[in-house]
Amino acid sequence: MLHPRVIFDLCRFPMWLINGISIAPNRQVTVDGWALPDRGDLMVGEIVMNRRKADFFQWRESPDMAKAFKWHENTEVARFRAVFHNVDIDTEEMLRFSYVGRWSRDPFNRWQDIYFPLQAWRNKLFAEPDGPRMKRTQGNTDFFWYVLYGTTAAEVLNEVTKTYFGKGLADFRDICDWGCGCARVVQAVHRIAPKANVVGLDIDQDNITWCQGNIPYAQFEHVPLFPPTDIPDGRFDLLYGISVFTHLTRQAFEAWRDELHRLVRPGGVVLVTVNRGASLVRMGNEELIVRALATGFDDTSTDHALDDQIGTDTYYRGTFLSTAEAMRIFGTRFRVRDIASQANGTSQDLVVCERI
């Protein structure tokens, strides 16, 4: 049995997610989700919206959470409901939700904030893919999830580039979404950086075809399973990849790392997510944790989500890295500014790189 300290070291911040947001005609916003306890104590945390304390906040029973997170204490009541009264539902302001310390009012981890584009959602400004395309992109067929977490990914990228490079997404001219799927993040990036030239790349031809027919403000190209691509050297000044390196064998991983280096011009920014500590904890597999920590790189788990689209059942994986191996692999081609812990979907980490 793993020592609790191992879990604590791997999962630096308490994981949490929003499952639903409802807006009532009386200007009441209700938020439902789950949040793991910080250091075993749920009572030290709560959910706030735009730094505003909820008018009603309640922890609820969640026996399923105790099964899913077997190394965490007090998860039997980890589901929550937060209610906010008299919300200006006509505002153009983004709704930003944070999991904060009840007394400090500071987020446990600001990279885990969740963003909801209220007006864009109410005005139906997002193109909606069909269920199978969304499932290949995000693991489920929920359009609310598509908008909520596509927006969250884009907003986090925007905050990261401001923090580490002093400029937001709108300050970049040529942006690449590597592994764009059905444009979940592209749609949100365009709202932040409407003048940028955005190019989406993916190995899923069906999703690329859908994007080409439904997202007119960006370009989309199908790319092979292994590089090289036909894209010119130094085409982009910003490239991001959300949940792509999390699915590659070591051979494909290192080949695509080199290709991304070629595609980004010197001084450009590369932001990519990896499965590291918290992702290992979330899997709940002790053997996987031990193996990944021992080897530094584990790609033994298969993922069949794209088999029908890419024509092989061996390419797509579940890939996990140690911190040291992540620094080594990316450090051979990039200047690694940081690895932002749990900066995508509660558990994936974001590697912040500069092209050298």
FITIMI-137289 format. One record per residue (C-alpha): x, y, z; residue in three letters. Coordinates in pm, 1 decimal, always signed. Example, Ala and Ser with C-alpha at 12.3 -4.5 7.8 and 13.67 -1.06 7.14 Angstrom:
<nodes>
+----------+----------+----------+-----+
!        x !        y !        z !  aa !
+----------+----------+----------+-----+
!  +1230.0 !   -450.0 !   +780.0 ! ALA !
!  +1367.0 !   -106.0 !   +714.0 ! SER !
+----------+----------+----------+-----+
</nodes>
This chain:
<nodes>
+----------+----------+----------+-----+
!        x !        y !        z !  aa !
+----------+----------+----------+-----+
!     +0.0 !     +0.0 !     +0.0 ! MET !
!   +138.3 !   +338.7 !    -96.4 ! LEU !
!   +233.7 !   +566.8 !   +188.3 ! HIS !
!     +0.0 !   +871.2 !   +216.7 ! PRO !
!   +301.0 !  +1097.5 !   +174.0 ! ARG !
!   +356.7 !   +961.4 !   -178.3 ! VAL !
!     +1.3 !  +1060.5 !   -273.5 ! ILE !
!    +42.9 !  +1403.2 !   -116.4 ! PHE !
!   +367.7 !  +1463.9 !   -306.3 ! ASP !
!   +213.0 !  +1355.0 !   -636.9 ! LEU !
!   -112.6 !  +1550.2 !   -601.6 ! CYS !
!     -8.2 !  +1893.0 !   -480.3 ! ARG !
!   -351.3 !  +2055.3 !   -493.2 ! PHE !
!   -702.3 !  +1924.3 !   -419.0 ! PRO !
!   -879.8 !  +1823.6 !   -739.9 ! MET !
!  -1222.5 !  +1962.3 !   -821.3 ! TRP !
!  -1468.2 !  +1990.5 !  -1112.2 ! LEU !
!  -1794.4 !  +2159.7 !  -1203.0 ! ILE !
!  -2055.5 !  +1926.4 !  -1350.6 ! ASN !
!  -2338.9 !  +2173.1 !  -1407.9 ! GLY !
!  -2435.6 !  +2541.1 !  -1397.7 ! ILE !
!  -2797.9 !  +2658.5 !  -1410.8 ! SER !
!  -2922.4 !  +3015.6 !  -1450.2 ! ILE !
!  -3272.8 !  +3090.9 !  -1320.0 ! ALA !
!  -3493.5 !  +3382.0 !  -1436.7 ! PRO !
!  -3466.7 !  +3533.5 !  -1087.6 ! ASN !
!  -3092.0 !  +3583.2 !  -1149.9 ! ARG !
!  -2988.9 !  +3290.2 !   -938.4 ! GLN !
!  -2685.4 !  +3089.4 !  -1048.5 ! VAL !
!  -2654.1 !  +2735.0 !   -913.3 ! THR !
!  -2328.5 !  +2543.0 !   -947.9 ! VAL !
!  -2296.4 !  +2168.5 !   -888.1 ! ASP !
!  -1974.8 !  +1968.3 !   -882.1 ! GLY !
!  -1725.1 !  +1787.7 !   -664.0 ! TRP !
!  -1412.4 !  +1888.5 !   -477.8 ! ALA !
!  -1164.0 !  +1677.1 !   -287.2 ! LEU !
!  -1065.3 !  +1781.8 !    +64.8 ! PRO !
!   -749.7 !  +1983.3 !   +120.9 ! ASP !
!   -521.0 !  +1785.5 !   +351.8 ! ARG !
!   -813.8 !  +1562.9 !   +440.8 ! GLY !
!  -1045.5 !  +1841.6 !   +560.2 ! ASP !
!  -1332.7 !  +1957.5 !   +339.4 ! LEU !
!  -1435.5 !  +2225.9 !   +585.6 ! MET !
!  -1139.4 !  +2447.7 !   +500.5 ! VAL !
!  -1252.9 !  +2507.9 !   +140.8 ! GLY !
!  -1545.9 !  +2639.4 !    -61.7 ! GLU !
!  -1633.3 !  +2753.5 !   -413.8 ! ILE !
!  -1647.7 !  +3123.0 !   -504.2 ! VAL !
!  -1756.1 !  +3300.5 !   -825.7 ! MET !
!  -1555.8 !  +3603.2 !   -939.6 ! ASN !
!  -1416.8 !  +3619.5 !   -583.8 ! ARG !
!  -1771.6 !  +3634.9 !   -448.3 ! ARG !
!  -1875.6 !  +3407.7 !   -163.9 ! LYS !
!  -2180.3 !  +3187.5 !   -235.0 ! ALA !
!  -2507.9 !  +3283.8 !    -67.7 ! ASP !
!  -2562.3 !  +2914.9 !     -5.2 ! PHE !
!  -2296.3 !  +2646.0 !     +1.7 ! PHE !
!  -2345.7 !  +2283.0 !    +96.6 ! GLN !
!  -2137.9 !  +1965.1 !    +89.2 ! TRP !
!  -2335.7 !  +1659.1 !    -19.9 ! ARG !
!  -2303.5 !  +1283.7 !     +8.4 ! GLU !
!  -2082.2 !  +1121.6 !   -254.4 ! SER !
!  -2014.2 !   +752.3 !   -191.4 ! PRO !
!  -1894.2 !   +718.1 !   -550.8 ! ASP !
!  -1612.2 !   +965.7 !   -481.6 ! MET !
!  -1480.9 !   +752.1 !   -196.8 ! ALA !
!  -1446.8 !   +461.5 !   -438.9 ! LYS !
!  -1280.9 !   +671.2 !   -708.4 ! ALA !
!  -1030.2 !   +841.5 !   -476.9 ! PHE !
!   -934.7 !   +567.7 !   -237.6 ! LYS !
!   -626.8 !   +744.0 !   -100.9 ! TRP !
!   -812.6 !  +1057.9 !     +8.4 ! HIS !
!   -988.7 !  +1103.8 !   +340.1 ! GLU !
!  -1342.0 !  +1240.3 !   +390.9 ! ASN !
!  -1453.0 !  +1202.4 !    +29.0 ! THR !
!  -1795.5 !  +1062.4 !   +125.7 ! GLU !
!  -1940.7 !  +1415.3 !   +122.9 ! VAL !
!  -1729.0 !  +1571.4 !   -153.3 ! ALA !
!  -2008.8 !  +1680.3 !   -388.1 ! ARG !
!  -2115.3 !  +2040.7 !   -350.3 ! PHE !
!  -2384.6 !  +2288.6 !   -444.2 ! ARG !
!  -2309.7 !  +2661.5 !   -448.2 ! ALA !
!  -2590.1 !  +2914.4 !   -505.5 ! VAL !
!  -2536.5 !  +3280.7 !   -591.7 ! PHE !
!  -2829.0 !  +3526.1 !   -571.1 ! HIS !
!  -2885.8 !  +3848.3 !   -767.5 ! ASN !
!  -2628.8 !  +3778.3 !  -1036.2 ! VAL !
!  -2609.0 !  +4018.1 !  -1331.0 ! ASP !
!  -2683.6 !  +3759.1 !  -1596.7 ! ILE !
!  -2659.8 !  +4021.4 !  -1873.0 ! ASP !
!  -2297.2 !  +4100.7 !  -1799.7 ! THR !
!  -2030.2 !  +4028.1 !  -2057.7 ! GLU !
!  -1792.7 !  +3938.3 !  -1775.9 ! GLU !
!  -1662.2 !  +3582.9 !  -1772.6 ! MET !
!  -1779.5 !  +3378.7 !  -1475.6 ! LEU !
!  -1466.0 !  +3257.4 !  -1298.5 ! ARG !
!  -1501.8 !  +2991.0 !  -1032.2 ! PHE !
!  -1230.0 !  +2913.2 !   -778.2 ! SER !
!  -1183.4 !  +2653.7 !   -506.5 ! TYR !
!  -1052.0 !  +2866.1 !   -219.3 ! VAL !
!   -952.1 !  +2847.5 !   +142.9 ! GLY !
!  -1252.2 !  +2947.3 !   +350.9 ! ARG !
!  -1051.9 !  +3194.4 !   +559.9 ! TRP !
!   -773.1 !  +3301.9 !   +327.3 ! SER !
!  -1008.0 !  +3343.5 !    +27.1 ! ARG !
!   -713.7 !  +3245.3 !   -194.8 ! ASP !
!   -743.0 !  +2966.5 !   -453.4 ! PRO !
!   -566.8 !  +2644.8 !   -359.3 ! PHE !
!   -434.6 !  +2656.4 !   -716.5 ! ASN !
!   -525.3 !  +2938.8 !   -954.0 ! ARG !
!   -445.4 !  +2723.1 !  -1256.5 ! TRP !
!   -745.8 !  +2510.9 !  -1159.0 ! GLN !
!   -995.4 !  +2796.6 !  -1183.0 ! ASP !
!  -1291.1 !  +2715.0 !  -1408.1 ! ILE !
!  -1435.5 !  +2968.1 !  -1654.9 ! TYR !
!  -1786.9 !  +2990.0 !  -1799.0 ! PHE !
!  -1871.8 !  +3224.2 !  -2092.2 ! PRO !
!  -2221.3 !  +3315.5 !  -1975.2 ! LEU !
!  -2330.6 !  +3538.9 !  -2263.0 ! GLN !
!  -2176.8 !  +3323.2 !  -2535.9 ! ALA !
!  -2358.3 !  +3021.9 !  -2387.6 ! TRP !
!  -2692.3 !  +3202.4 !  -2356.2 ! ARG !
!  -2663.3 !  +3340.4 !  -2710.7 ! ASN !
!  -2556.6 !  +3001.1 !  -2854.2 ! LYS !
!  -2238.1 !  +3136.4 !  -3009.6 ! LEU !
!  -2049.8 !  +2804.9 !  -3009.9 ! PHE !
!  -2076.1 !  +2564.4 !  -3303.5 ! ALA !
!  -2188.4 !  +2225.4 !  -3165.5 ! GLU !
!  -2025.5 !  +1903.0 !  -3290.8 ! PRO !
!  -2216.9 !  +1577.5 !  -3276.0 ! ASP !
!  -2175.8 !  +1334.8 !  -2987.9 ! GLY !
!  -1914.3 !  +1096.4 !  -3133.6 ! PRO !
!  -1684.6 !  +1382.1 !  -3231.8 ! ARG !
!  -1704.9 !  +1536.8 !  -2885.4 ! MET !
!  -1645.9 !  +1199.6 !  -2722.4 ! LYS !
!  -1322.6 !  +1146.2 !  -2916.6 ! ARG !
!  -1210.2 !  +1494.9 !  -2814.0 ! THR !
!  -1309.1 !  +1502.9 !  -2446.9 ! GLN !
!  -1427.5 !  +1155.8 !  -2345.9 ! GLY !
!  -1800.4 !  +1235.7 !  -2328.4 ! ASN !
!  -2083.3 !  +1375.9 !  -2542.9 ! THR !
!  -2180.4 !  +1669.5 !  -2318.5 ! ASP !
!  -2191.2 !  +2002.3 !  -2506.1 ! PHE !
!  -2200.4 !  +2200.8 !  -2179.8 ! PHE !
!  -1875.8 !  +2026.0 !  -2081.5 ! TRP !
!  -1732.8 !  +2105.6 !  -2427.0 ! TYR !
!  -1799.5 !  +2478.8 !  -2382.2 ! VAL !
!  -1707.0 !  +2498.2 !  -2013.8 ! LEU !
!  -1375.4 !  +2315.6 !  -2033.5 ! TYR !
!  -1280.5 !  +2437.8 !  -2380.9 ! GLY !
!  -1323.0 !  +2790.7 !  -2247.4 ! THR !
!  -1135.4 !  +2703.9 !  -1929.6 ! THR !
!   -840.6 !  +2564.6 !  -2126.5 ! ALA !
!   -820.8 !  +2880.3 !  -2338.4 ! ALA !
!   -846.8 !  +3113.7 !  -2040.7 ! GLU !
!   -575.8 !  +2923.9 !  -1853.0 ! VAL !
!   -348.5 !  +2944.5 !  -2159.2 ! LEU !
!   -414.5 !  +3318.6 !  -2166.6 ! ASN !
!   -324.4 !  +3354.1 !  -1798.0 ! GLU !
!    -11.3 !  +3141.8 !  -1842.4 ! VAL !
!   +123.9 !  +3345.2 !  -2134.8 ! THR !
!    +60.7 !  +3667.5 !  -1940.7 ! LYS !
!   +234.7 !  +3529.6 !  -1631.7 ! THR !
!   +541.5 !  +3377.3 !  -1796.7 ! TYR !
!   +582.7 !  +3585.6 !  -2113.4 ! PHE !
!   +412.2 !  +3916.7 !  -2034.6 ! GLY !
!   +153.2 !  +3895.6 !  -2309.5 ! LYS !
!   -186.1 !  +3736.8 !  -2362.4 ! GLY !
!   -315.3 !  +3522.7 !  -2648.3 ! LEU !
!   -430.2 !  +3833.3 !  -2836.7 ! ALA !
!    -66.4 !  +3946.0 !  -2860.4 ! ASP !
!    +34.2 !  +3643.0 !  -3068.4 ! PHE !
!     -3.2 !  +3652.1 !  -3446.4 ! ARG !
!    +14.9 !  +3286.6 !  -3552.8 ! ASP !
!   -130.6 !  +3028.7 !  -3313.6 ! ILE !
!   -140.0 !  +2651.5 !  -3356.6 ! CYS !
!   -377.0 !  +2415.7 !  -3177.6 ! ASP !
!   -192.4 !  +2084.8 !  -3208.5 ! TRP !
!   -447.1 !  +1807.9 !  -3155.6 ! GLY !
!   -747.2 !  +2036.2 !  -3204.1 ! CYS !
!  -1011.1 !  +1760.7 !  -3215.9 ! GLY !
!  -1346.5 !  +1922.1 !  -3297.3 ! CYS !
!  -1229.4 !  +2277.5 !  -3212.3 ! ALA !
!  -1323.4 !  +2271.6 !  -2844.6 ! ARG !
!  -1036.8 !  +2504.4 !  -2750.2 ! VAL !
!  -1009.4 !  +2682.5 !  -3087.0 ! VAL !
!  -1356.9 !  +2833.4 !  -3046.6 ! GLN !
!  -1264.4 !  +2979.4 !  -2710.0 ! ALA !
!   -919.0 !  +3098.2 !  -2822.3 ! VAL !
!  -1083.0 !  +3288.9 !  -3108.4 ! HIS !
!  -1300.5 !  +3476.4 !  -2858.5 ! ARG !
!   -986.9 !  +3590.4 !  -2675.1 ! ILE !
!   -769.6 !  +3652.9 !  -2983.3 ! ALA !
!  -1007.0 !  +3725.3 !  -3275.5 ! PRO !
!   -732.1 !  +3875.2 !  -3495.2 ! LYS !
!   -486.1 !  +3589.6 !  -3460.4 ! ALA !
!   -426.2 !  +3342.2 !  -3741.0 ! ASN !
!   -528.1 !  +3013.7 !  -3580.2 ! VAL !
!   -442.5 !  +2675.3 !  -3734.9 ! VAL !
!   -577.1 !  +2348.2 !  -3595.3 ! GLY !
!   -392.0 !  +2019.7 !  -3658.0 ! LEU !
!   -515.1 !  +1668.4 !  -3585.9 ! ASP !
!   -469.4 !  +1304.2 !  -3685.6 ! ILE !
!   -851.6 !  +1260.0 !  -3682.3 ! ASP !
!   -959.5 !  +1333.3 !  -4041.9 ! GLN !
!  -1331.2 !  +1323.5 !  -3954.3 ! ASP !
!  -1292.8 !  +1594.1 !  -3690.2 ! ASN !
!  -1077.3 !  +1803.1 !  -3924.4 ! ILE !
!  -1344.9 !  +1781.2 !  -4192.8 ! THR !
!  -1610.5 !  +1894.1 !  -3943.6 ! TRP !
!  -1395.3 !  +2187.2 !  -3834.7 ! CYS !
!  -1334.2 !  +2294.6 !  -4194.3 ! GLN !
!  -1709.5 !  +2303.2 !  -4255.0 ! GLY !
!  -1814.9 !  +2470.8 !  -3929.2 ! ASN !
!  -1536.3 !  +2698.1 !  -3801.7 ! ILE !
!  -1478.0 !  +2965.7 !  -4069.3 ! PRO !
!  -1232.1 !  +3185.0 !  -3877.7 ! TYR !
!   -953.5 !  +2925.2 !  -3848.9 ! ALA !
!   -764.0 !  +2687.0 !  -4076.4 ! GLN !
!   -753.4 !  +2313.3 !  -4015.4 ! PHE !
!   -514.3 !  +2050.8 !  -4150.0 ! GLU !
!   -497.3 !  +1675.3 !  -4117.7 ! HIS !
!   -154.0 !  +1549.5 !  -4011.4 ! VAL !
!     -3.7 !  +1197.3 !  -4011.7 ! PRO !
!    +46.1 !   +982.6 !  -3703.0 ! LEU !
!   +417.8 !  +1052.0 !  -3716.7 ! PHE !
!   +590.4 !  +1366.5 !  -3842.1 ! PRO !
!   +705.1 !  +1535.1 !  -4048.6 ! PRO !
!   +413.7 !  +1751.3 !  -4155.5 ! THR !
!   +399.6 !  +1974.3 !  -4464.1 ! ASP !
!   +391.7 !  +2291.4 !  -4253.1 ! ILE !
!   +686.2 !  +2530.2 !  -4309.2 ! PRO !
!   +958.0 !  +2582.5 !  -4048.8 ! ASP !
!   +885.7 !  +2852.0 !  -3788.1 ! GLY !
!   +521.7 !  +2890.7 !  -3892.2 ! ARG !
!   +392.1 !  +2976.9 !  -3541.8 ! PHE !
!   +481.8 !  +3206.3 !  -3254.0 ! ASP !
!   +255.0 !  +3012.7 !  -3014.6 ! LEU !
!   +167.8 !  +2643.6 !  -3019.6 ! LEU !
!    -37.4 !  +2460.9 !  -2758.8 ! TYR !
!   -134.0 !  +2096.1 !  -2728.1 ! GLY !
!   -405.6 !  +1995.8 !  -2481.4 ! ILE !
!   -405.8 !  +1625.7 !  -2391.8 ! SER !
!   -190.5 !  +1507.8 !  -2683.6 ! VAL !
!   +140.9 !  +1408.7 !  -2527.8 ! PHE !
!    -77.2 !  +1228.6 !  -2272.1 ! THR !
!   -154.3 !   +968.5 !  -2542.8 ! HIS !
!   +175.6 !   +899.6 !  -2721.3 ! LEU !
!   +430.1 !   +619.5 !  -2709.0 ! THR !
!   +785.7 !   +727.3 !  -2638.6 ! ARG !
!   +870.2 !   +701.4 !  -3009.7 ! GLN !
!   +581.3 !   +923.6 !  -3113.2 ! ALA !
!   +633.3 !  +1151.9 !  -2812.6 ! PHE !
!   +991.8 !  +1236.9 !  -2899.5 ! GLU !
!   +920.1 !  +1260.3 !  -3273.5 ! ALA !
!   +641.6 !  +1512.5 !  -3215.8 ! TRP !
!   +850.9 !  +1706.6 !  -2964.9 ! ARG !
!  +1108.5 !  +1757.2 !  -3239.6 ! ASP !
!   +840.6 !  +1850.9 !  -3491.5 ! GLU !
!   +690.5 !  +2112.2 !  -3259.9 ! LEU !
!  +1038.0 !  +2259.5 !  -3222.3 ! HIS !
!  +1056.5 !  +2288.8 !  -3600.6 ! ARG !
!   +710.8 !  +2445.3 !  -3633.8 ! LEU !
!   +766.9 !  +2722.5 !  -3378.5 ! VAL !
!   +994.2 !  +3014.9 !  -3456.7 ! ARG !
!  +1284.7 !  +3101.8 !  -3223.0 ! PRO !
!  +1158.1 !  +3276.7 !  -2911.3 ! GLY !
!   +811.3 !  +3132.9 !  -2965.0 ! GLY !
!   +599.6 !  +2971.7 !  -2694.7 ! VAL !
!   +502.6 !  +2605.5 !  -2661.5 ! VAL !
!   +243.3 !  +2500.5 !  -2401.1 ! LEU !
!   +161.3 !  +2130.4 !  -2375.5 ! VAL !
!     -5.9 !  +1913.8 !  -2114.4 ! THR !
!   +132.6 !  +1591.7 !  -1970.0 ! VAL !
!    +12.0 !  +1328.6 !  -1727.1 ! ASN !
!   +229.4 !  +1359.4 !  -1422.6 ! ARG !
!   +163.0 !  +1328.4 !  -1045.2 ! GLY !
!   -205.7 !  +1414.2 !  -1002.2 ! ALA !
!   -297.7 !  +1220.3 !  -1315.4 ! SER !
!   -135.1 !   +911.7 !  -1166.9 ! LEU !
!   -331.1 !   +956.3 !   -843.9 ! VAL !
!   -655.3 !  +1002.6 !  -1033.7 ! ARG !
!   -609.1 !   +670.1 !  -1212.1 ! MET !
!   -617.0 !   +494.9 !   -874.9 ! GLY !
!   -378.2 !   +223.8 !   -994.7 ! ASN !
!    -98.6 !   +153.7 !   -747.6 ! GLU !
!    +98.4 !    -61.7 !   -991.8 ! GLU !
!    +90.6 !   +215.8 !  -1250.2 ! LEU !
!   +213.9 !   +472.0 !   -997.8 ! ILE !
!   +502.6 !   +251.2 !   -886.7 ! VAL !
!   +597.4 !   +167.0 !  -1246.6 ! ARG !
!   +579.8 !   +527.5 !  -1369.6 ! ALA !
!   +789.0 !   +657.2 !  -1081.3 ! LEU !
!  +1045.0 !   +381.1 !  -1128.2 ! ALA !
!  +1085.0 !   +417.1 !  -1505.9 ! THR !
!  +1002.5 !   +786.0 !  -1549.2 ! GLY !
!   +794.9 !   +714.8 !  -1859.9 ! PHE !
!   +505.3 !   +470.4 !  -1885.2 ! ASP !
!   +313.3 !   +418.3 !  -2210.9 ! ASP !
!   +190.9 !    +63.9 !  -2148.3 ! THR !
!   -179.9 !   +154.9 !  -2117.9 ! SER !
!   -379.9 !   +149.0 !  -2441.0 ! THR !
!   -656.1 !   +395.2 !  -2529.6 ! ASP !
!   -890.4 !   +293.3 !  -2810.0 ! HIS !
!  -1082.3 !   +619.5 !  -2848.0 ! ALA !
!   -940.2 !   +691.8 !  -3195.5 ! LEU !
!   -891.1 !   +340.1 !  -3332.3 ! ASP !
!  -1168.1 !   +366.5 !  -3592.8 ! ASP !
!  -1040.6 !   +701.4 !  -3717.0 ! GLN !
!   -667.9 !   +634.6 !  -3737.6 ! ILE !
!   -675.5 !   +270.1 !  -3845.5 ! GLY !
!   -463.5 !   +121.5 !  -3567.2 ! THR !
!   -519.6 !     +3.5 !  -3211.2 ! ASP !
!   -160.5 !    +45.9 !  -3092.0 ! THR !
!    -82.6 !   +415.6 !  -3151.6 ! TYR !
!   -304.3 !   +589.6 !  -2894.9 ! TYR !
!   -200.3 !   +531.0 !  -2533.6 ! ARG !
!   -230.9 !   +649.1 !  -2175.5 ! GLY !
!   +110.0 !   +805.4 !  -2109.8 ! THR !
!   +254.5 !   +912.5 !  -1773.2 ! PHE !
!   +582.6 !  +1087.1 !  -1687.8 ! LEU !
!   +785.4 !  +1169.8 !  -1382.3 ! SER !
!   +886.3 !  +1530.9 !  -1327.8 ! THR !
!  +1251.0 !  +1454.5 !  -1398.4 ! ALA !
!  +1171.3 !  +1281.0 !  -1726.3 ! GLU !
!   +939.7 !  +1561.0 !  -1839.6 ! ALA !
!  +1215.5 !  +1814.8 !  -1775.7 ! MET !
!  +1469.8 !  +1599.6 !  -1958.9 ! ARG !
!  +1256.6 !  +1530.6 !  -2266.9 ! ILE !
!  +1140.6 !  +1887.3 !  -2322.3 ! PHE !
!  +1464.5 !  +2043.4 !  -2199.3 ! GLY !
!  +1658.0 !  +1890.1 !  -2488.8 ! THR !
!  +1470.1 !  +2111.5 !  -2735.3 ! ARG !
!  +1316.6 !  +2395.8 !  -2534.6 ! PHE !
!  +1383.7 !  +2623.9 !  -2243.4 ! ARG !
!  +1137.1 !  +2491.5 !  -1986.1 ! VAL !
!  +1008.4 !  +2788.5 !  -1787.1 ! ARG !
!   +794.9 !  +2579.6 !  -1552.5 ! ASP !
!   +558.0 !  +2287.1 !  -1520.9 ! ILE !
!   +230.2 !  +2428.5 !  -1390.5 ! ALA !
!    +73.4 !  +2162.2 !  -1171.3 ! SER !
!   -284.6 !  +2054.5 !  -1238.5 ! GLN !
!   -350.0 !  +2321.6 !  -1500.4 ! ALA !
!   -586.0 !  +2124.3 !  -1722.5 ! ASN !
!   -894.6 !  +1929.9 !  -1617.6 ! GLY !
!   -797.4 !  +1896.3 !  -1248.5 ! THR !
!   -499.7 !  +1667.2 !  -1302.3 ! SER !
!   -295.0 !  +1724.9 !  -1619.0 ! GLN !
!    +11.5 !  +1949.1 !  -1585.3 ! ASP !
!   +110.1 !  +2221.4 !  -1831.4 ! LEU !
!   +470.6 !  +2233.7 !  -1952.7 ! VAL !
!   +561.3 !  +2596.8 !  -2023.7 ! VAL !
!   +834.2 !  +2615.9 !  -2289.9 ! CYS !
!  +1019.9 !  +2873.1 !  -2492.3 ! GLU !
!  +1164.6 !  +2775.2 !  -2831.3 ! ARG !
!  +1541.5 !  +2812.6 !  -2839.1 ! ILE !
+----------+----------+----------+-----+
</nodes>
